[in-house]
Amino acid sequence: MIAHDLSCYGINYNVQKADEVIKRVFPNAEYYAEKFIFNELKVIAFIPGDENYDFEINGKKYCGVWTSPYSKLLDSYKKSRNKQISLFDMEE
């Protein structure tokens, strides 16, 4: 599946369904993708948005939110499986 960038950048992303790891940080995320940004692998989570959106997946509008690499999200998920996690819990 492809996320079409509706901004002036016009970059498209191959997306995957959001799993438990992504939903732990972004509960409303439906999809995610990984992309190298400034030589660092990052995750972009796609959250449905009617007013604030910059991507389209299968005709539905989404807001893209950048976060840590999937490997760091997974590590944090494993460490804190029984507690709520936030972006501020991530180690850089």
N, C-alpha and C positions, 0 to 999 in steps of 0.2 A: 504494500500500500504506500502511497506517496502523499506527503504533506506539501502542498503548493504554497510557496511564500507569496503573499499578496502585497508585500511592501515593494519598495523600489529595488531591492536587492535581487528578487526573483530566483532565489535558491530553493531547490526542492530537496526534501529529505525522505529517505526510505524509513518508514515508521514500523514499530512493533506495538502490539497491545501492551498497555501498562500492566505490569505484574505487581505482586505484593511489595516488592522493594520500592518501586516508584510510588505506589499508592500510599506507602507508609509516610512519605514526605509530602506528596501531593494527592490527597484522597480523591479529588475530583478529576485527576488525569485519566484520559482514555488511551492515549498513545504516548510513545517516546521514541527518540532517535539519539544516536551518538554521532558526534562530529568533532573533528579537530578544529579548535579555535586558538589561534596564536600558539601553535605547536603543543597544545594540551587537549587531550580528549575530554569532552564535556557531554552532558546529557541535556537535551531539551525535552521538557515534558509539555504535552499538548492538552490544554484544559478548555472545555467548551466555553464559548463566550459570544453572546449576541451583540453586545455593544463594543467591547474591547477585543478585537481579534486581528490577527495578522497572518493566519494560515487557513487553508481549506483542505479538508480531508473528506473525500466522498461527498462533496457538496455541503458539508457542515463546517461552520466557522469555529476556529480555535485560537486561543492565545498561547503563545510559546513562552515558556519560562526556563531559563538556563540554570543549571546547577552543577554540582560536582560530578566527576566521572562515575560511571556505574559501579566500578570496582569499590570505590569509597562508600557509595550508598549501600552496597551489599555488605561490606565490612561493618558499617554502623548498624545495619539491620540485624545482622547475626549477633552483635554485641548487646543489642537492646531489644531483643525480640519481645520482651514482656513489658516494655514501657513506651510511652509516646515519644517519637523522635521529631526534632525540628531541624531546620537548616542550621541553626546555631549550635547544634550538637556535633556537626561535622568537623573533623580535624583536617587541617590543610597540610 
